[in-house]
Structures are given as C-alpha cells and as structure tokens.
Amino acid sequence: MELVLAALSGFLVAAGAYLMMSGQLVRFLFGLVLLSNAANVVIFAAGRLTYANPPFVPDGAKIPDPSVANALPQALILTAIVIGFGLLAFALALAFRAYQSLGTVVMDDMRACDPPEIPTSTEKPSA
C-alpha cells in the first residue's frame, strides 16, 4: 500500500508542477492545490499504514499500548488541510481581483499590464 501512495504522491507532484508551469493563473492555483494534497499523502504514508487500535490511553496507564495508531500524522494532515483551504480561498480572491482589474488570467498578459520601467541614470549630465 505504501508503494501505491508513493506513486500517487509522485503523480500529484508531477501534475501540480505541470499545471503551475502552464502560464495561466487558475491552472497555477489548481497545481498549488495538487502539491498541497501530495504533501498530505506523503505525511499520511510516513505515519505507517496499520490496522491498529485508536490511540487512547487506558484507565490506570500512563502511555498507550504499543499496538495503537500514531495520531501525529493525522493531526498534521488535518492542520495542513485547513491551512491549504485557507490559502486556496485567499489565492482565489486575489485571482478574481486580478481578473477584474486586468481583464485576463494569462500571466504573460498580466506582465504586459505593468507600467513601463523608467530608466534611472547615475551619471551626471555633462555641461
């Protein structure tokens, strides 16, 4: 099962990188989401896939039994999902605002909307 998750995370990273290099803002955001999900799959696979008991501490014991599941990767993934959703919502709001003000989602066309650079000269004018 770890091999399947490794292949899945590799596919997600490749698809995310491909989408991020496409030059369109919406595809870039979808690629960012795929990279975030690939990181979640890697964290999930690193926490070992076991059919174990939930990580509860029995009454009277100070530590859980050794045959319980590791709760740390689950907590990290849950936190990463929430952060990724917040990042996506913020990035979509920025993309929508950029589309409203510039009228395009193609990043090369957005660069053309920048004001021209003013050449600065450090030389003193000759008299």
FIBAKE-290947 format. One line per 10 residues: their letters; for each residue y, z, x of N, C-alpha, C. Coordinates in Angstrom, 3 decimals. Layout:
BEGIN
A) Y/Z/X/Y/Z/X/Y/Z/X ~ ...;
//
This chain:
BEGIN
MELVLAALSG) -1.190/0.000/0.812/0.000/0.000/0.000/1.260/0.000/0.860 ~ 1.197/0.660/2.025/2.360/0.657/2.903/2.665/-0.751/3.407 ~ 1.627/-1.563/3.595/1.833/-2.939/4.038/2.567/-3.748/2.974 ~ 2.234/-3.525/1.721/2.916/-4.219/0.623/4.380/-3.805/0.571 ~ 4.653/-2.508/0.729/6.038/-2.046/0.704/6.821/-2.538/1.917 ~ 6.169/-2.656/3.072/6.832/-3.205/4.258/7.201/-4.669/4.033 ~ 6.268/-5.435/3.446/6.551/-6.844/3.151/7.659/-6.963/2.102 ~ 7.626/-6.098/1.102/8.669/-6.120/0.076/10.030/-5.797/0.662 ~ 10.107/-4.789/1.515/11.401/-4.444/2.112/11.890/-5.555/3.036 ~ 10.986/-6.195/3.770/11.380/-7.333/4.601/11.898/-8.494/3.774;
FLVAAGAYLM) 11.235/-8.771/2.658/11.707/-9.832/1.763/13.075/-9.494/1.187 ~ 13.286/-8.243/0.796/14.577/-7.837/0.235/15.699/-7.942/1.267 ~ 15.405/-7.558/2.507/16.418/-7.678/3.564/16.741/-9.143/3.827 ~ 15.725/-9.991/3.884/15.953/-11.420/4.127/16.741/-12.053/2.987 ~ 16.365/-11.741/1.758/17.089/-12.308/0.609/18.514/-11.774/0.556 ~ 18.696/-10.491/0.866/20.037/-9.917/0.869/20.922/-10.534/1.939 ~ 20.366/-10.729/3.134/21.139/-11.354/4.210/21.485/-12.803/3.857 ~ 20.549/-13.517/3.255/20.814/-14.896/2.840/21.942/-14.953/1.816 ~ 21.891/-14.066/0.843/22.934/-14.070/-0.178/24.285/-13.649/0.391 ~ 24.277/-12.719/1.339/25.544/-12.260/1.905/26.207/-13.332/2.772;
MSGQLVRFLF) 25.428/-14.257/3.298/25.997/-15.324/4.130/26.337/-16.577/3.339 ~ 26.223/-16.532/2.017/26.427/-17.737/1.213/27.890/-18.132/1.091 ~ 28.808/-17.196/1.238/30.221/-17.540/1.164/30.845/-17.327/-0.201 ~ 30.094/-16.825/-1.155/30.654/-16.516/-2.466/30.617/-15.018/-2.683 ~ 31.655/-14.512/-3.311/31.819/-13.068/-3.433/30.753/-12.432/-4.310 ~ 30.396/-13.065/-5.410/29.396/-12.488/-6.312/28.024/-12.466/-5.645 ~ 27.675/-13.525/-4.942/26.404/-13.547/-4.221/26.394/-12.497/-3.111 ~ 27.549/-12.288/-2.472/27.650/-11.250/-1.459/27.335/-9.887/-2.054 ~ 27.858/-9.618/-3.238/27.605/-8.327/-3.878/26.136/-8.168/-4.259 ~ 25.508/-9.232/-4.752/24.082/-9.163/-5.065/23.255/-8.946/-3.790;
GLVLLSNAAN) 23.661/-9.554/-2.687/22.994/-9.323/-1.415/23.145/-7.887/-0.946 ~ 24.309/-7.310/-1.187/24.531/-5.908/-0.846/23.614/-4.993/-1.651 ~ 23.415/-5.317/-2.928/22.502/-4.534/-3.770/21.066/-4.673/-3.270 ~ 20.666/-5.872/-2.868/19.311/-6.064/-2.353/19.086/-5.296/-1.054 ~ 20.096/-5.268/-0.187/19.955/-4.480/1.043/19.853/-2.990/0.739 ~ 20.592/-2.532/-0.235/20.518/-1.129/-0.632/19.136/-0.796/-1.178 ~ 18.585/-1.677/-1.993/17.242/-1.451/-2.529/16.178/-1.530/-1.434 ~ 16.382/-2.384/-0.446/15.434/-2.457/0.673/15.431/-1.149/1.452 ~ 16.593/-0.564/1.650/16.659/0.728/2.338/15.946/1.806/1.525 ~ 16.072/1.755/0.202/15.374/2.725/-0.651/13.863/2.569/-0.545;
VVIFAAGRLT) 13.379/1.344/-0.490/11.938/1.103/-0.369/11.427/1.610/0.978 ~ 12.220/1.414/2.042/11.814/1.892/3.362/11.741/3.417/3.376 ~ 12.722/4.083/2.785/12.698/5.550/2.725/11.499/6.020/1.904 ~ 11.224/5.335/0.811/10.083/5.690/-0.035/8.772/5.542/0.717 ~ 8.631/4.459/1.469/7.396/4.239/2.222/7.277/5.218/3.385 ~ 8.401/5.635/3.951/8.358/6.584/5.064/7.920/7.969/4.611 ~ 8.053/8.271/3.322/7.652/9.565/2.809/6.181/9.663/2.482 ~ 5.389/8.713/2.899/3.938/8.661/2.667/3.624/8.529/1.181 ~ 2.796/7.587/0.896/2.348/7.379/-0.471/1.044/8.136/-0.652 ~ 1.087/9.232/-1.368/-0.106/10.043/-1.587/-0.208/10.394/-3.062;
YANPPFVPDG) -1.428/10.625/-3.478/-1.668/11.152/-4.814/-1.798/12.659/-4.679 ~ -0.675/13.323/-4.546/-0.680/14.762/-4.292/-0.075/15.493/-5.481 ~ -0.176/16.797/-5.408/0.406/17.650/-6.444/1.923/17.679/-6.293 ~ 2.641/18.020/-7.353/4.085/18.147/-7.221/4.444/19.295/-6.274 ~ 5.612/19.222/-5.632/5.957/20.216/-4.614/6.487/21.527/-5.208 ~ 5.638/22.253/-5.872/6.002/23.563/-6.419/5.422/24.658/-5.539 ~ 6.151/25.743/-5.425/5.665/26.909/-4.682/4.981/27.832/-5.690 ~ 3.687/28.133/-5.483/3.002/29.004/-6.438/3.555/30.429/-6.386 ~ 3.318/31.172/-7.456/3.783/32.554/-7.517/3.145/33.375/-6.398 ~ 3.976/34.159/-5.726/3.497/35.021/-4.660/3.420/34.354/-3.301;
AKIPDPSVAN) 3.594/33.056/-3.216/3.533/32.348/-1.934/4.948/32.085/-1.428 ~ 5.070/31.916/-0.123/6.383/31.642/0.466/6.589/30.152/0.734 ~ 5.517/29.412/0.871/5.593/27.972/1.109/4.645/27.267/0.156 ~ 4.878/25.977/-0.112/3.944/25.255/-0.977/2.635/24.946/-0.262 ~ 1.644/24.571/-1.025/0.351/24.179/-0.451/0.532/22.952/0.430 ~ -0.315/22.762/1.441/-0.167/21.593/2.312/-0.482/20.271/1.618 ~ -1.130/20.291/0.488/-1.526/19.037/-0.167/-0.508/18.560/-1.198 ~ 0.743/19.010/-1.098/1.749/18.596/-2.078/2.529/17.400/-1.551 ~ 3.186/16.724/-2.449/4.004/15.572/-2.094/5.299/16.038/-1.429 ~ 5.838/15.193/-0.595/7.097/15.504/0.087/8.255/15.159/-0.853;
ALPQALILTA) 9.086/16.134/-1.154/10.174/15.922/-2.108/11.434/15.364/-1.455 ~ 11.542/15.427/-0.140/12.760/14.979/0.530/13.011/13.480/0.369 ~ 12.035/12.590/0.580/12.318/11.165/0.372/12.720/10.849/-1.076 ~ 12.141/11.553/-2.027/12.505/11.320/-3.422/13.958/11.709/-3.675 ~ 14.381/12.837/-3.109/15.763/13.272/-3.270/16.722/12.318/-2.557 ~ 16.342/11.836/-1.383/17.196/10.893/-0.661/17.342/9.579/-1.421 ~ 16.250/9.099/-2.003/16.312/7.851/-2.753/17.174/8.007/-4.002 ~ 17.020/9.121/-4.689/17.840/9.359/-5.876/19.319/9.386/-5.515 ~ 19.656/10.048/-4.421/21.043/10.079/-3.967/21.519/8.685/-3.577 ~ 20.669/7.929/-2.891/21.047/6.577/-2.475/21.239/5.656/-3.668;
IVIGFGLLAF) 20.455/5.836/-4.724/20.621/5.012/-5.917/21.967/5.288/-6.565 ~ 22.340/6.551/-6.656/23.623/6.906/-7.266/24.782/6.368/-6.426 ~ 24.700/6.530/-5.112/25.761/6.018/-4.242/25.830/4.498/-4.306 ~ 24.675/3.841/-4.326/24.653/2.381/-4.424/25.238/1.875/-5.724 ~ 24.978/2.576/-6.823/25.554/2.168/-8.101/27.065/2.337/-8.086 ~ 27.545/3.435/-7.521/28.992/3.639/-7.418/29.647/2.582/-6.546 ~ 29.001/2.235/-5.432/29.518/1.195/-4.558/29.552/-0.148/-5.269 ~ 28.505/-0.463/-6.018/28.473/-1.735/-6.751/29.556/-1.788/-7.814 ~ 29.745/-0.707/-8.555/30.779/-0.690/-9.590/32.168/-0.884/-8.976 ~ 32.431/-0.211/-7.862/33.723/-0.347/-7.193/33.905/-1.762/-6.652;
ALALAFRAYQ) 32.866/-2.326/-6.034/32.958/-3.673/-5.471/33.116/-4.724/-6.565 ~ 32.447/-4.524/-7.702/32.628/-5.469/-8.813/34.044/-5.409/-9.369 ~ 34.617/-4.216/-9.429/36.008/-4.088/-9.886/36.949/-4.795/-8.915 ~ 36.710/-4.650/-7.615/37.537/-5.350/-6.632/37.360/-6.861/-6.725 ~ 36.123/-7.307/-6.936/35.867/-8.743/-7.052/36.530/-9.314/-8.293 ~ 36.491/-8.576/-9.386/37.142/-9.041/-10.614/38.647/-9.135/-10.421 ~ 39.213/-8.151/-9.746/40.653/-8.170/-9.486/41.022/-9.312/-8.546 ~ 40.184/-9.569/-7.550/40.433/-10.683/-6.641/40.349/-12.011/-7.386 ~ 39.404/-12.131/-8.304/39.298/-13.364/-9.086/40.521/-13.533/-9.985 ~ 41.004/-12.440/-10.572/42.187/-12.527/-11.432/43.423/-12.955/-10.644;
SLGTVVMDDM) 43.599/-12.415/-9.454/44.821/-12.714/-8.708/44.728/-14.021/-7.918 ~ 43.541/-14.395/-7.448/43.412/-15.593/-6.625/42.825/-16.781/-7.374 ~ 42.073/-16.516/-8.441/41.507/-17.601/-9.238/40.242/-18.207/-8.663 ~ 39.606/-17.574/-7.689/38.390/-18.104/-7.092/37.528/-16.950/-6.586 ~ 36.220/-17.228/-6.437/35.313/-16.247/-5.838/34.722/-16.779/-4.533 ~ 35.138/-17.944/-4.101/34.683/-18.523/-2.838/35.525/-17.923/-1.721 ~ 34.859/-17.320/-0.751/35.589/-16.570/0.270/36.455/-17.442/1.168 ~ 36.042/-18.675/1.430/36.873/-19.566/2.240/38.155/-19.925/1.512 ~ 38.074/-20.102/0.206/39.281/-20.374/-0.565/40.181/-19.140/-0.652 ~ 39.590/-17.976/-0.634/40.395/-16.755/-0.632/41.173/-16.629/0.670;
RACDPPEIPT) 40.570/-17.065/1.763/41.252/-17.021/3.049/42.434/-17.984/3.055 ~ 42.316/-19.089/2.338/43.407/-20.054/2.274/44.582/-19.511/1.489 ~ 44.375/-18.471/0.676/45.461/-17.882/-0.104/46.304/-16.915/0.710 ~ 45.875/-16.597/1.930/46.658/-15.692/2.767/47.964/-16.356/3.163 ~ 49.008/-15.571/3.346/50.265/-16.176/3.807/50.099/-16.667/5.243 ~ 50.845/-17.699/5.613/50.702/-18.218/6.984/51.196/-17.181/7.991 ~ 50.576/-17.219/9.157/50.970/-16.288/10.201/52.282/-16.739/10.821 ~ 53.140/-15.785/11.090/54.426/-16.059/11.717/54.236/-15.900/13.219 ~ 54.507/-16.943/13.967/54.317/-16.820/15.420/55.331/-15.835/15.997 ~ 54.838/-14.954/16.799/55.717/-14.000/17.466/55.801/-14.371/18.925;
STEKPSA) 56.988/-14.406/19.416/57.209/-14.777/20.807/57.727/-13.554/21.550 ~ 57.145/-13.307/22.683/57.610/-12.182/23.506/58.595/-12.630/24.578 ~ 58.785/-13.935/24.676/59.709/-14.440/25.674/61.138/-14.350/25.170 ~ 62.047/-14.141/26.094/63.471/-14.117/25.737/63.980/-15.551/25.698 ~ 64.824/-15.828/24.706/65.362/-17.195/24.662/66.243/-17.459/25.892 ~ 66.112/-18.647/26.403/66.925/-18.998/27.583/68.331/-19.360/27.145 ~ 69.304/-18.947/27.955/70.701/-19.182/27.593/71.320/-20.278/28.368;
//
